[in-house]
Amino acid sequence: MTNKTHQIRTADRVKTELPVTINGVQGITRDVSASGVFLEVNSPQEPGSTIEFLVTLDSPTGQLTFSCEGEVVRTEELEEKYGIATKILSMYLVPLLDEKK
């Protein structure tokens, strides 16, 4: 009998590098799925902790920013950065501010 020590992924991952900000610290995404995101940042995070982060992407109408809350499920120490596997708990599109005329 095999003991499974890792979670089975339920969503396909897409490799993509998007800008991300966690508590003012810049980083990038390494891959994204419907249920989670893998981040590369300069500061470590504790597995089991909840983090808030912003992900920015370009669209034909300009940049879109998503505000996300995630649970850190796994961390990796990379050469000069930290990898953070995050399960997305909530996500919403940050409203664009209309310029006052």
N, C-alpha and C positions, 0 to 999 in steps of 0.2 A: 504494500500500500504506500503510495507517494504522499508525502506531507507537503501541501502547497503553502509556501510562506509569503507569496506575493498576491496582490489583487489581480483579478482578471480584468483587462481593459474592456470597457463596454462601448467605446467610441473610437473611430479611426482618428489618427493624429495627422496633422499637416505640419510639415516643417516650414517655419516662417520666422523671420526676425522682425519684430515690431518693437518700437520703443515702449518701455514700461517704467513707471515711477512707483517706488515703495517708500513712503515716509520721506519724500524729497530726494531719495537716492535713485539715480538713473540705472537702467539695465535694459535687457532685451528679452524677448521670448525666444525660445529655441523651437518649441513645437506647441501646437494648440489643438484641442479637441472640444467637442460639445460639453464635456464634463470636467475638463481640467486644462492646465497650462504648465509648461516647464519653463522656468525663468532662470536667467543668468544675471546675478547682481554682485555688487562688491561687499555686501554685508551678510553675515550668516543669519538664519532664522531657525527657530526651534521646531522640530517635528511636533505636531499636535497643536501648534499655535494657530491663531487666526490672524491673517494679514489683510490689509486693504491695499489695493494697487490700482493704478490707472494704466490703461493700454490705449495707445493712439495709433490710428491707421488713416491712410489717405483715401479719399473718395473723390469722385468727379466734382463734387460741390465743396470740397475742402476737407480739412482734417476732422475726424470723428474721434471722440474720446469715450471710452467705456470705463466706468467705475466698477471695480470688482472686489468681492470679499471671498477669500479662499482659506481653506485649511491646508496647512503644510503637512503633506503625507510622507515626504522623503526629502533628504538633503544629500548633496554630494559636494565634496571639496574639489574644485577644479584647479587648474594651474594658478591663476591669479584671481579667480572669482569663486562664487558659490552657486551651485545648481539647486533649484528649489522646485520639486514636484508639488503642484498645488491642485486640490480638488475645488472647483468653483462652487461656492455656496450661494452667491447672488451676483447679478451683473445687470447694470442698466446703462443706457446711453446718457451721457452728460448733456443736458440741454445747451444748445448754442445760444449765446447772448445776442440779442438784436441790438444793432447799433442805434443809439438815439439820434434822431434827425433834428 
